[in-house]
Structures are given as structure tokens and as C-alpha cells.
Amino acid sequence: MWLSGTEPATARSDLKLRFLLSVLFLPFFALCTAGFAVWAALAPAHGAPSSGTLTVFAVGCGVLTLLAAADLWVVVRRRRTEL
């Protein structure tokens, strides 16, 4: 990556955008986690998609939920200390 030399030494990300994205995607990923988990529990044994695939999607969405929650916590904490 080419740097021009005018970048600030202590550059920070846009906290407002990170806050907005975390607030939007935290409930979305939580609902997806619950939806995939319920779908996996109710899926027939030899159906398509399989319950194993749906479980992987539920776990993946659960991880994304945790990441969004952690990012929201960091952003809120940083915004409180910067005020």
C-alpha cells in the first residue's frame, strides 16, 4: 500500500459508522442464529439443506453476533472516554 506521508500518526476509525453498523447487524445476526438453529432442529434427516449445514450456518451467525456485540461494546466505551 502506498502512503503519501500526510496520514495522521494516530488515525482512528469512524466510531459513528461502526456504532451504526453494530446496532444494525447485532439483532440481524442474532435473529439469523435463532432462525438457523430452529430450522436445523426441525429439518428432516435426509432433507436439503441438511441439519449439519444449517447448524454450521447457525454457529457462523452466532460468531458474527458475538463480534458485533464486542465491537458495539468497544465503540460505546471509546465514545464515553472521548467525550
PyMOL Python script that loads the backbone (N, CA, C, O; Angstrom):
from pymol import cmd

cmd.read_pdbstr("""\
ATOM      1  N   MET A   1       0.845  -1.172   0.000  1.00  0.00           N
ATOM      2  CA  MET A   1       0.000   0.000   0.000  1.00  0.00           C
ATOM      3  C   MET A   1       0.894   1.240   0.000  1.00  0.00           C
ATOM      4  O   MET A   1       1.852   1.318   0.769  1.00  0.00           O
ATOM      5  N   TRP A   2       0.587   2.191  -0.847  1.00  0.00           N
ATOM      6  CA  TRP A   2       1.370   3.402  -0.969  1.00  0.00           C
ATOM      7  C   TRP A   2       0.858   4.447   0.010  1.00  0.00           C
ATOM      8  O   TRP A   2      -0.344   4.702   0.072  1.00  0.00           O
ATOM      9  N   LEU A   3       1.750   5.050   0.768  1.00  0.00           N
ATOM     10  CA  LEU A   3       1.400   6.087   1.722  1.00  0.00           C
ATOM     11  C   LEU A   3       2.004   7.409   1.267  1.00  0.00           C
ATOM     12  O   LEU A   3       3.158   7.463   0.841  1.00  0.00           O
ATOM     13  N   SER A   4       1.213   8.471   1.362  1.00  0.00           N
ATOM     14  CA  SER A   4       1.683   9.773   0.901  1.00  0.00           C
ATOM     15  C   SER A   4       2.487  10.515   1.959  1.00  0.00           C
ATOM     16  O   SER A   4       3.190  11.474   1.642  1.00  0.00           O
ATOM     17  N   GLY A   5       2.393  10.085   3.201  1.00  0.00           N
ATOM     18  CA  GLY A   5       3.109  10.755   4.269  1.00  0.00           C
ATOM     19  C   GLY A   5       2.275  11.800   4.982  1.00  0.00           C
ATOM     20  O   GLY A   5       2.764  12.429   5.920  1.00  0.00           O
ATOM     21  N   THR A   6       1.030  12.008   4.568  1.00  0.00           N
ATOM     22  CA  THR A   6       0.172  13.003   5.213  1.00  0.00           C
ATOM     23  C   THR A   6      -0.847  12.360   6.145  1.00  0.00           C
ATOM     24  O   THR A   6      -1.717  13.045   6.681  1.00  0.00           O
ATOM     25  N   GLU A   7      -0.745  11.055   6.339  1.00  0.00           N
ATOM     26  CA  GLU A   7      -1.679  10.372   7.213  1.00  0.00           C
ATOM     27  C   GLU A   7      -1.363  10.703   8.670  1.00  0.00           C
ATOM     28  O   GLU A   7      -0.196  10.808   9.050  1.00  0.00           O
ATOM     29  N   PRO A   8      -2.404  10.866   9.480  1.00  0.00           N
ATOM     30  CA  PRO A   8      -2.122  11.133  10.898  1.00  0.00           C
ATOM     31  C   PRO A   8      -1.513   9.903  11.570  1.00  0.00           C
ATOM     32  O   PRO A   8      -1.834   8.764  11.230  1.00  0.00           O
ATOM     33  N   ALA A   9      -0.639  10.160  12.519  1.00  0.00           N
ATOM     34  CA  ALA A   9       0.055   9.066  13.196  1.00  0.00           C
ATOM     35  C   ALA A   9      -0.888   8.257  14.067  1.00  0.00           C
ATOM     36  O   ALA A   9      -0.661   7.066  14.281  1.00  0.00           O
ATOM     37  N   THR A  10      -1.939   8.881  14.570  1.00  0.00           N
ATOM     38  CA  THR A  10      -2.887   8.187  15.447  1.00  0.00           C
ATOM     39  C   THR A  10      -4.278   8.141  14.810  1.00  0.00           C
ATOM     40  O   THR A  10      -5.264   8.515  15.446  1.00  0.00           O
ATOM     41  N   ALA A  11      -4.357   7.694  13.580  1.00  0.00           N
ATOM     42  CA  ALA A  11      -5.640   7.628  12.878  1.00  0.00           C
ATOM     43  C   ALA A  11      -6.568   6.639  13.571  1.00  0.00           C
ATOM     44  O   ALA A  11      -6.126   5.595  14.052  1.00  0.00           O
ATOM     45  N   ARG A  12      -7.852   6.969  13.621  1.00  0.00           N
ATOM     46  CA  ARG A  12      -8.863   6.118  14.249  1.00  0.00           C
ATOM     47  C   ARG A  12      -9.988   5.904  13.265  1.00  0.00           C
ATOM     48  O   ARG A  12     -10.187   6.693  12.341  1.00  0.00           O
ATOM     49  N   SER A  13     -10.715   4.838  13.472  1.00  0.00           N
ATOM     50  CA  SER A  13     -11.841   4.557  12.600  1.00  0.00           C
ATOM     51  C   SER A  13     -13.029   5.444  12.960  1.00  0.00           C
ATOM     52  O   SER A  13     -13.070   6.042  14.035  1.00  0.00           O
ATOM     53  N   ASP A  14     -13.988   5.518  12.050  1.00  0.00           N
ATOM     54  CA  ASP A  14     -15.184   6.322  12.249  1.00  0.00           C
ATOM     55  C   ASP A  14     -16.097   5.615  13.248  1.00  0.00           C
ATOM     56  O   ASP A  14     -16.735   4.618  12.911  1.00  0.00           O
ATOM     57  N   LEU A  15     -16.158   6.124  14.465  1.00  0.00           N
ATOM     58  CA  LEU A  15     -16.919   5.466  15.526  1.00  0.00           C
ATOM     59  C   LEU A  15     -18.416   5.524  15.275  1.00  0.00           C
ATOM     60  O   LEU A  15     -19.141   4.603  15.652  1.00  0.00           O
ATOM     61  N   LYS A  16     -18.894   6.600  14.638  1.00  0.00           N
ATOM     62  CA  LYS A  16     -20.326   6.693  14.349  1.00  0.00           C
ATOM     63  C   LYS A  16     -20.758   5.604  13.381  1.00  0.00           C
ATOM     64  O   LYS A  16     -21.807   4.986  13.564  1.00  0.00           O
ATOM     65  N   LEU A  17     -19.952   5.367  12.351  1.00  0.00           N
ATOM     66  CA  LEU A  17     -20.279   4.325  11.383  1.00  0.00           C
ATOM     67  C   LEU A  17     -20.198   2.947  12.020  1.00  0.00           C
ATOM     68  O   LEU A  17     -21.066   2.106  11.785  1.00  0.00           O
ATOM     69  N   ARG A  18     -19.176   2.706  12.818  1.00  0.00           N
ATOM     70  CA  ARG A  18     -19.067   1.410  13.498  1.00  0.00           C
ATOM     71  C   ARG A  18     -20.224   1.191  14.448  1.00  0.00           C
ATOM     72  O   ARG A  18     -20.727   0.073  14.557  1.00  0.00           O
ATOM     73  N   PHE A  19     -20.662   2.245  15.146  1.00  0.00           N
ATOM     74  CA  PHE A  19     -21.805   2.149  16.041  1.00  0.00           C
ATOM     75  C   PHE A  19     -23.063   1.803  15.254  1.00  0.00           C
ATOM     76  O   PHE A  19     -23.816   0.911  15.645  1.00  0.00           O
ATOM     77  N   LEU A  20     -23.292   2.507  14.147  1.00  0.00           N
ATOM     78  CA  LEU A  20     -24.474   2.253  13.319  1.00  0.00           C
ATOM     79  C   LEU A  20     -24.482   0.825  12.779  1.00  0.00           C
ATOM     80  O   LEU A  20     -25.506   0.144  12.840  1.00  0.00           O
ATOM     81  N   LEU A  21     -23.356   0.373  12.256  1.00  0.00           N
ATOM     82  CA  LEU A  21     -23.284  -0.983  11.707  1.00  0.00           C
ATOM     83  C   LEU A  21     -23.486  -2.036  12.790  1.00  0.00           C
ATOM     84  O   LEU A  21     -24.157  -3.041  12.556  1.00  0.00           O
ATOM     85  N   SER A  22     -22.920  -1.819  13.957  1.00  0.00           N
ATOM     86  CA  SER A  22     -23.099  -2.781  15.053  1.00  0.00           C
ATOM     87  C   SER A  22     -24.543  -2.828  15.522  1.00  0.00           C
ATOM     88  O   SER A  22     -25.080  -3.905  15.782  1.00  0.00           O
ATOM     89  N   VAL A  23     -25.179  -1.657  15.631  1.00  0.00           N
ATOM     90  CA  VAL A  23     -26.577  -1.610  16.070  1.00  0.00           C
ATOM     91  C   VAL A  23     -27.485  -2.274  15.045  1.00  0.00           C
ATOM     92  O   VAL A  23     -28.470  -2.911  15.417  1.00  0.00           O
ATOM     93  N   LEU A  24     -27.172  -2.136  13.768  1.00  0.00           N
ATOM     94  CA  LEU A  24     -27.999  -2.755  12.731  1.00  0.00           C
ATOM     95  C   LEU A  24     -27.784  -4.268  12.635  1.00  0.00           C
ATOM     96  O   LEU A  24     -28.743  -5.031  12.518  1.00  0.00           O
ATOM     97  N   PHE A  25     -26.533  -4.690  12.685  1.00  0.00           N
ATOM     98  CA  PHE A  25     -26.239  -6.086  12.419  1.00  0.00           C
ATOM     99  C   PHE A  25     -26.293  -6.996  13.643  1.00  0.00           C
ATOM    100  O   PHE A  25     -26.430  -8.209  13.487  1.00  0.00           O
ATOM    101  N   LEU A  26     -26.192  -6.457  14.839  1.00  0.00           N
ATOM    102  CA  LEU A  26     -26.296  -7.288  16.035  1.00  0.00           C
ATOM    103  C   LEU A  26     -27.647  -8.007  16.101  1.00  0.00           C
ATOM    104  O   LEU A  26     -27.661  -9.229  16.254  1.00  0.00           O
ATOM    105  N   PRO A  27     -28.777  -7.310  15.994  1.00  0.00           N
ATOM    106  CA  PRO A  27     -30.060  -8.037  16.025  1.00  0.00           C
ATOM    107  C   PRO A  27     -30.266  -8.911  14.789  1.00  0.00           C
ATOM    108  O   PRO A  27     -30.880  -9.974  14.878  1.00  0.00           O
ATOM    109  N   PHE A  28     -29.755  -8.468  13.634  1.00  0.00           N
ATOM    110  CA  PHE A  28     -29.901  -9.269  12.415  1.00  0.00           C
ATOM    111  C   PHE A  28     -29.205 -10.619  12.566  1.00  0.00           C
ATOM    112  O   PHE A  28     -29.792 -11.662  12.277  1.00  0.00           O
ATOM    113  N   PHE A  29     -27.955 -10.596  13.019  1.00  0.00           N
ATOM    114  CA  PHE A  29     -27.221 -11.851  13.192  1.00  0.00           C
ATOM    115  C   PHE A  29     -27.810 -12.702  14.310  1.00  0.00           C
ATOM    116  O   PHE A  29     -27.796 -13.930  14.226  1.00  0.00           O
ATOM    117  N   ALA A  30     -28.328 -12.062  15.356  1.00  0.00           N
ATOM    118  CA  ALA A  30     -28.964 -12.821  16.438  1.00  0.00           C
ATOM    119  C   ALA A  30     -30.218 -13.534  15.922  1.00  0.00           C
ATOM    120  O   ALA A  30     -30.451 -14.697  16.252  1.00  0.00           O
ATOM    121  N   LEU A  31     -31.020 -12.842  15.116  1.00  0.00           N
ATOM    122  CA  LEU A  31     -32.213 -13.475  14.540  1.00  0.00           C
ATOM    123  C   LEU A  31     -31.839 -14.588  13.560  1.00  0.00           C
ATOM    124  O   LEU A  31     -32.496 -15.628  13.517  1.00  0.00           O
ATOM    125  N   CYS A  32     -30.793 -14.369  12.782  1.00  0.00           N
ATOM    126  CA  CYS A  32     -30.330 -15.418  11.859  1.00  0.00           C
ATOM    127  C   CYS A  32     -29.843 -16.643  12.630  1.00  0.00           C
ATOM    128  O   CYS A  32     -30.105 -17.777  12.227  1.00  0.00           O
ATOM    129  N   THR A  33     -29.138 -16.417  13.735  1.00  0.00           N
ATOM    130  CA  THR A  33     -28.678 -17.526  14.563  1.00  0.00           C
ATOM    131  C   THR A  33     -29.858 -18.342  15.063  1.00  0.00           C
ATOM    132  O   THR A  33     -29.869 -19.568  14.948  1.00  0.00           O
ATOM    133  N   ALA A  34     -30.850 -17.657  15.620  1.00  0.00           N
ATOM    134  CA  ALA A  34     -32.031 -18.348  16.132  1.00  0.00           C
ATOM    135  C   ALA A  34     -32.790 -19.047  15.008  1.00  0.00           C
ATOM    136  O   ALA A  34     -33.230 -20.186  15.167  1.00  0.00           O
ATOM    137  N   GLY A  35     -32.943 -18.375  13.886  1.00  0.00           N
ATOM    138  CA  GLY A  35     -33.662 -18.971  12.760  1.00  0.00           C
ATOM    139  C   GLY A  35     -32.991 -20.225  12.227  1.00  0.00           C
ATOM    140  O   GLY A  35     -33.654 -21.237  12.001  1.00  0.00           O
ATOM    141  N   PHE A  36     -31.680 -20.165  12.026  1.00  0.00           N
ATOM    142  CA  PHE A  36     -30.965 -21.340  11.531  1.00  0.00           C
ATOM    143  C   PHE A  36     -30.974 -22.468  12.561  1.00  0.00           C
ATOM    144  O   PHE A  36     -31.053 -23.640  12.193  1.00  0.00           O
ATOM    145  N   ALA A  37     -30.894 -22.126  13.840  1.00  0.00           N
ATOM    146  CA  ALA A  37     -30.914 -23.159  14.881  1.00  0.00           C
ATOM    147  C   ALA A  37     -32.265 -23.867  14.922  1.00  0.00           C
ATOM    148  O   ALA A  37     -32.322 -25.092  15.031  1.00  0.00           O
ATOM    149  N   VAL A  38     -33.342 -23.107  14.835  1.00  0.00           N
ATOM    150  CA  VAL A  38     -34.685 -23.711  14.827  1.00  0.00           C
ATOM    151  C   VAL A  38     -34.884 -24.534  13.562  1.00  0.00           C
ATOM    152  O   VAL A  38     -35.425 -25.638  13.613  1.00  0.00           O
ATOM    153  N   TRP A  39     -34.444 -23.995  12.422  1.00  0.00           N
ATOM    154  CA  TRP A  39     -34.574 -24.717  11.158  1.00  0.00           C
ATOM    155  C   TRP A  39     -33.775 -26.016  11.207  1.00  0.00           C
ATOM    156  O   TRP A  39     -34.239 -27.046  10.717  1.00  0.00           O
ATOM    157  N   ALA A  40     -32.579 -25.977  11.793  1.00  0.00           N
ATOM    158  CA  ALA A  40     -31.761 -27.186  11.902  1.00  0.00           C
ATOM    159  C   ALA A  40     -32.429 -28.213  12.805  1.00  0.00           C
ATOM    160  O   ALA A  40     -32.361 -29.414  12.540  1.00  0.00           O
ATOM    161  N   ALA A  41     -33.077 -27.746  13.874  1.00  0.00           N
ATOM    162  CA  ALA A  41     -33.744 -28.669  14.795  1.00  0.00           C
ATOM    163  C   ALA A  41     -34.955 -29.325  14.156  1.00  0.00           C
ATOM    164  O   ALA A  41     -35.278 -30.471  14.466  1.00  0.00           O
ATOM    165  N   LEU A  42     -35.626 -28.610  13.268  1.00  0.00           N
ATOM    166  CA  LEU A  42     -36.837 -29.133  12.634  1.00  0.00           C
ATOM    167  C   LEU A  42     -36.590 -29.781  11.273  1.00  0.00           C
ATOM    168  O   LEU A  42     -37.522 -30.303  10.661  1.00  0.00           O
ATOM    169  N   ALA A  43     -35.355 -29.753  10.794  1.00  0.00           N
ATOM    170  CA  ALA A  43     -35.034 -30.282   9.465  1.00  0.00           C
ATOM    171  C   ALA A  43     -35.156 -31.802   9.457  1.00  0.00           C
ATOM    172  O   ALA A  43     -34.758 -32.459  10.419  1.00  0.00           O
ATOM    173  N   PRO A  44     -35.707 -32.371   8.369  1.00  0.00           N
ATOM    174  CA  PRO A  44     -35.762 -33.828   8.262  1.00  0.00           C
ATOM    175  C   PRO A  44     -34.351 -34.418   8.125  1.00  0.00           C
ATOM    176  O   PRO A  44     -33.408 -33.727   7.741  1.00  0.00           O
ATOM    177  N   ALA A  45     -34.234 -35.686   8.442  1.00  0.00           N
ATOM    178  CA  ALA A  45     -32.924 -36.343   8.477  1.00  0.00           C
ATOM    179  C   ALA A  45     -32.198 -36.299   7.132  1.00  0.00           C
ATOM    180  O   ALA A  45     -30.984 -36.096   7.091  1.00  0.00           O
ATOM    181  N   HIS A  46     -32.921 -36.484   6.048  1.00  0.00           N
ATOM    182  CA  HIS A  46     -32.276 -36.526   4.726  1.00  0.00           C
ATOM    183  C   HIS A  46     -32.766 -35.392   3.849  1.00  0.00           C
ATOM    184  O   HIS A  46     -32.841 -35.541   2.629  1.00  0.00           O
ATOM    185  N   GLY A  47     -33.095 -34.278   4.442  1.00  0.00           N
ATOM    186  CA  GLY A  47     -33.589 -33.131   3.687  1.00  0.00           C
ATOM    187  C   GLY A  47     -32.461 -32.306   3.107  1.00  0.00           C
ATOM    188  O   GLY A  47     -31.284 -32.522   3.399  1.00  0.00           O
ATOM    189  N   ALA A  48     -32.853 -31.358   2.278  1.00  0.00           N
ATOM    190  CA  ALA A  48     -31.876 -30.435   1.716  1.00  0.00           C
ATOM    191  C   ALA A  48     -32.316 -29.030   2.086  1.00  0.00           C
ATOM    192  O   ALA A  48     -33.444 -28.668   1.749  1.00  0.00           O
ATOM    193  N   PRO A  49     -31.538 -28.238   2.732  1.00  0.00           N
ATOM    194  CA  PRO A  49     -30.196 -28.491   3.247  1.00  0.00           C
ATOM    195  C   PRO A  49     -30.229 -29.375   4.490  1.00  0.00           C
ATOM    196  O   PRO A  49     -31.239 -29.460   5.187  1.00  0.00           O
ATOM    197  N   SER A  50     -29.123 -30.015   4.743  1.00  0.00           N
ATOM    198  CA  SER A  50     -29.063 -30.935   5.879  1.00  0.00           C
ATOM    199  C   SER A  50     -29.012 -30.164   7.195  1.00  0.00           C
ATOM    200  O   SER A  50     -28.688 -28.977   7.229  1.00  0.00           O
ATOM    201  N   SER A  51     -29.334 -30.858   8.257  1.00  0.00           N
ATOM    202  CA  SER A  51     -29.302 -30.199   9.565  1.00  0.00           C
ATOM    203  C   SER A  51     -27.869 -29.814   9.953  1.00  0.00           C
ATOM    204  O   SER A  51     -27.664 -28.841  10.678  1.00  0.00           O
ATOM    205  N   GLY A  52     -26.887 -30.568   9.477  1.00  0.00           N
ATOM    206  CA  GLY A  52     -25.486 -30.215   9.747  1.00  0.00           C
ATOM    207  C   GLY A  52     -25.102 -28.896   9.096  1.00  0.00           C
ATOM    208  O   GLY A  52     -24.423 -28.072   9.709  1.00  0.00           O
ATOM    209  N   THR A  53     -25.533 -28.694   7.857  1.00  0.00           N
ATOM    210  CA  THR A  53     -25.263 -27.437   7.159  1.00  0.00           C
ATOM    211  C   THR A  53     -25.929 -26.268   7.872  1.00  0.00           C
ATOM    212  O   THR A  53     -25.328 -25.208   8.043  1.00  0.00           O
ATOM    213  N   LEU A  54     -27.173 -26.471   8.284  1.00  0.00           N
ATOM    214  CA  LEU A  54     -27.891 -25.415   8.988  1.00  0.00           C
ATOM    215  C   LEU A  54     -27.250 -25.108  10.343  1.00  0.00           C
ATOM    216  O   LEU A  54     -27.245 -23.960  10.788  1.00  0.00           O
ATOM    217  N   THR A  55     -26.719 -26.127  10.984  1.00  0.00           N
ATOM    218  CA  THR A  55     -26.024 -25.919  12.256  1.00  0.00           C
ATOM    219  C   THR A  55     -24.757 -25.096  12.050  1.00  0.00           C
ATOM    220  O   THR A  55     -24.440 -24.231  12.866  1.00  0.00           O
ATOM    221  N   VAL A  56     -24.033 -25.359  10.968  1.00  0.00           N
ATOM    222  CA  VAL A  56     -22.832 -24.578  10.652  1.00  0.00           C
ATOM    223  C   VAL A  56     -23.211 -23.115  10.414  1.00  0.00           C
ATOM    224  O   VAL A  56     -22.520 -22.209  10.880  1.00  0.00           O
ATOM    225  N   PHE A  57     -24.308 -22.886   9.690  1.00  0.00           N
ATOM    226  CA  PHE A  57     -24.771 -21.509   9.473  1.00  0.00           C
ATOM    227  C   PHE A  57     -25.160 -20.850  10.792  1.00  0.00           C
ATOM    228  O   PHE A  57     -24.870 -19.673  11.006  1.00  0.00           O
ATOM    229  N   ALA A  58     -25.816 -21.601  11.676  1.00  0.00           N
ATOM    230  CA  ALA A  58     -26.202 -21.046  12.981  1.00  0.00           C
ATOM    231  C   ALA A  58     -24.971 -20.678  13.801  1.00  0.00           C
ATOM    232  O   ALA A  58     -24.940 -19.620  14.429  1.00  0.00           O
ATOM    233  N   VAL A  59     -23.965 -21.535  13.802  1.00  0.00           N
ATOM    234  CA  VAL A  59     -22.734 -21.252  14.545  1.00  0.00           C
ATOM    235  C   VAL A  59     -22.018 -20.044  13.933  1.00  0.00           C
ATOM    236  O   VAL A  59     -21.520 -19.182  14.658  1.00  0.00           O
ATOM    237  N   GLY A  60     -21.968 -19.984  12.607  1.00  0.00           N
ATOM    238  CA  GLY A  60     -21.336 -18.840  11.943  1.00  0.00           C
ATOM    239  C   GLY A  60     -22.029 -17.530  12.276  1.00  0.00           C
ATOM    240  O   GLY A  60     -21.371 -16.529  12.559  1.00  0.00           O
ATOM    241  N   CYS A  61     -23.349 -17.534  12.242  1.00  0.00           N
ATOM    242  CA  CYS A  61     -24.095 -16.329  12.601  1.00  0.00           C
ATOM    243  C   CYS A  61     -23.924 -16.004  14.080  1.00  0.00           C
ATOM    244  O   CYS A  61     -23.903 -14.831  14.453  1.00  0.00           O
ATOM    245  N   GLY A  62     -23.802 -17.026  14.930  1.00  0.00           N
ATOM    246  CA  GLY A  62     -23.552 -16.790  16.346  1.00  0.00           C
ATOM    247  C   GLY A  62     -22.215 -16.110  16.576  1.00  0.00           C
ATOM    248  O   GLY A  62     -22.107 -15.217  17.416  1.00  0.00           O
ATOM    249  N   VAL A  63     -21.200 -16.525  15.839  1.00  0.00           N
ATOM    250  CA  VAL A  63     -19.878 -15.896  15.943  1.00  0.00           C
ATOM    251  C   VAL A  63     -19.959 -14.436  15.493  1.00  0.00           C
ATOM    252  O   VAL A  63     -19.383 -13.554  16.129  1.00  0.00           O
ATOM    253  N   LEU A  64     -20.676 -14.186  14.394  1.00  0.00           N
ATOM    254  CA  LEU A  64     -20.836 -12.810  13.918  1.00  0.00           C
ATOM    255  C   LEU A  64     -21.619 -11.962  14.920  1.00  0.00           C
ATOM    256  O   LEU A  64     -21.351 -10.770  15.070  1.00  0.00           O
ATOM    257  N   THR A  65     -22.585 -12.575  15.602  1.00  0.00           N
ATOM    258  CA  THR A  65     -23.332 -11.872  16.651  1.00  0.00           C
ATOM    259  C   THR A  65     -22.396 -11.458  17.777  1.00  0.00           C
ATOM    260  O   THR A  65     -22.454 -10.325  18.256  1.00  0.00           O
ATOM    261  N   LEU A  66     -21.537 -12.374  18.194  1.00  0.00           N
ATOM    262  CA  LEU A  66     -20.579 -12.055  19.260  1.00  0.00           C
ATOM    263  C   LEU A  66     -19.593 -10.970  18.832  1.00  0.00           C
ATOM    264  O   LEU A  66     -19.247 -10.098  19.629  1.00  0.00           O
ATOM    265  N   LEU A  67     -19.145 -11.018  17.590  1.00  0.00           N
ATOM    266  CA  LEU A  67     -18.226  -9.991  17.093  1.00  0.00           C
ATOM    267  C   LEU A  67     -18.905  -8.621  17.042  1.00  0.00           C
ATOM    268  O   LEU A  67     -18.299  -7.615  17.410  1.00  0.00           O
ATOM    269  N   ALA A  68     -20.158  -8.581  16.589  1.00  0.00           N
ATOM    270  CA  ALA A  68     -20.890  -7.309  16.545  1.00  0.00           C
ATOM    271  C   ALA A  68     -21.118  -6.769  17.953  1.00  0.00           C
ATOM    272  O   ALA A  68     -21.021  -5.563  18.179  1.00  0.00           O
ATOM    273  N   ALA A  69     -21.422  -7.657  18.900  1.00  0.00           N
ATOM    274  CA  ALA A  69     -21.625  -7.215  20.283  1.00  0.00           C
ATOM    275  C   ALA A  69     -20.325  -6.690  20.887  1.00  0.00           C
ATOM    276  O   ALA A  69     -20.330  -5.681  21.591  1.00  0.00           O
ATOM    277  N   ALA A  70     -19.228  -7.364  20.618  1.00  0.00           N
ATOM    278  CA  ALA A  70     -17.934  -6.918  21.140  1.00  0.00           C
ATOM    279  C   ALA A  70     -17.545  -5.571  20.531  1.00  0.00           C
ATOM    280  O   ALA A  70     -17.043  -4.697  21.237  1.00  0.00           O
ATOM    281  N   ASP A  71     -17.770  -5.400  19.240  1.00  0.00           N
ATOM    282  CA  ASP A  71     -17.449  -4.135  18.594  1.00  0.00           C
ATOM    283  C   ASP A  71     -18.327  -3.011  19.135  1.00  0.00           C
ATOM    284  O   ASP A  71     -17.847  -1.897  19.344  1.00  0.00           O
ATOM    285  N   LEU A  72     -19.603  -3.294  19.362  1.00  0.00           N
ATOM    286  CA  LEU A  72     -20.501  -2.294  19.936  1.00  0.00           C
ATOM    287  C   LEU A  72     -20.025  -1.887  21.324  1.00  0.00           C
ATOM    288  O   LEU A  72     -20.054  -0.704  21.664  1.00  0.00           O
ATOM    289  N   TRP A  73     -19.593  -2.839  22.120  1.00  0.00           N
ATOM    290  CA  TRP A  73     -19.089  -2.551  23.459  1.00  0.00           C
ATOM    291  C   TRP A  73     -17.846  -1.660  23.384  1.00  0.00           C
ATOM    292  O   TRP A  73     -17.721  -0.698  24.141  1.00  0.00           O
ATOM    293  N   VAL A  74     -16.932  -1.983  22.472  1.00  0.00           N
ATOM    294  CA  VAL A  74     -15.704  -1.191  22.318  1.00  0.00           C
ATOM    295  C   VAL A  74     -16.041   0.224  21.868  1.00  0.00           C
ATOM    296  O   VAL A  74     -15.487   1.190  22.392  1.00  0.00           O
ATOM    297  N   VAL A  75     -16.945   0.353  20.903  1.00  0.00           N
ATOM    298  CA  VAL A  75     -17.292   1.683  20.382  1.00  0.00           C
ATOM    299  C   VAL A  75     -17.956   2.524  21.467  1.00  0.00           C
ATOM    300  O   VAL A  75     -17.626   3.700  21.624  1.00  0.00           O
ATOM    301  N   VAL A  76     -18.881   1.942  22.210  1.00  0.00           N
ATOM    302  CA  VAL A  76     -19.561   2.694  23.270  1.00  0.00           C
ATOM    303  C   VAL A  76     -18.560   3.120  24.337  1.00  0.00           C
ATOM    304  O   VAL A  76     -18.606   4.256  24.810  1.00  0.00           O
ATOM    305  N   ARG A  77     -17.667   2.230  24.715  1.00  0.00           N
ATOM    306  CA  ARG A  77     -16.652   2.565  25.720  1.00  0.00           C
ATOM    307  C   ARG A  77     -15.723   3.673  25.229  1.00  0.00           C
ATOM    308  O   ARG A  77     -15.377   4.581  25.985  1.00  0.00           O
ATOM    309  N   ARG A  78     -15.321   3.594  23.963  1.00  0.00           N
ATOM    310  CA  ARG A  78     -14.428   4.619  23.407  1.00  0.00           C
ATOM    311  C   ARG A  78     -15.117   5.974  23.296  1.00  0.00           C
ATOM    312  O   ARG A  78     -14.512   7.013  23.559  1.00  0.00           O
ATOM    313  N   ARG A  79     -16.399   5.951  22.900  1.00  0.00           N
ATOM    314  CA  ARG A  79     -17.125   7.218  22.771  1.00  0.00           C
ATOM    315  C   ARG A  79     -17.313   7.870  24.147  1.00  0.00           C
ATOM    316  O   ARG A  79     -17.302   9.096  24.249  1.00  0.00           O
ATOM    317  N   ARG A  80     -17.481   7.085  25.186  1.00  0.00           N
ATOM    318  CA  ARG A  80     -17.640   7.648  26.532  1.00  0.00           C
ATOM    319  C   ARG A  80     -16.341   8.265  27.026  1.00  0.00           C
ATOM    320  O   ARG A  80     -16.363   9.296  27.697  1.00  0.00           O
ATOM    321  N   THR A  81     -15.218   7.652  26.706  1.00  0.00           N
ATOM    322  CA  THR A  81     -13.936   8.178  27.184  1.00  0.00           C
ATOM    323  C   THR A  81     -13.476   9.384  26.377  1.00  0.00           C
ATOM    324  O   THR A  81     -12.700  10.196  26.880  1.00  0.00           O
ATOM    325  N   GLU A  82     -13.940   9.519  25.128  1.00  0.00           N
ATOM    326  CA  GLU A  82     -13.503  10.636  24.287  1.00  0.00           C
ATOM    327  C   GLU A  82     -14.327  11.883  24.516  1.00  0.00           C
ATOM    328  O   GLU A  82     -13.934  12.960  24.068  1.00  0.00           O
ATOM    329  N   LEU A  83     -15.450  11.781  25.193  1.00  0.00           N
ATOM    330  CA  LEU A  83     -16.284  12.968  25.408  1.00  0.00           C
ATOM    331  C   LEU A  83     -15.778  13.829  26.522  1.00  0.00           C
ATOM    332  O   LEU A  83     -16.374  14.864  26.822  1.00  0.00           O
TER     333      LEU A  83
END
""", "prot")
cmd.dss("prot")
cmd.show_as("cartoon", "prot")
cmd.util.cbc("prot")
cmd.orient("prot")
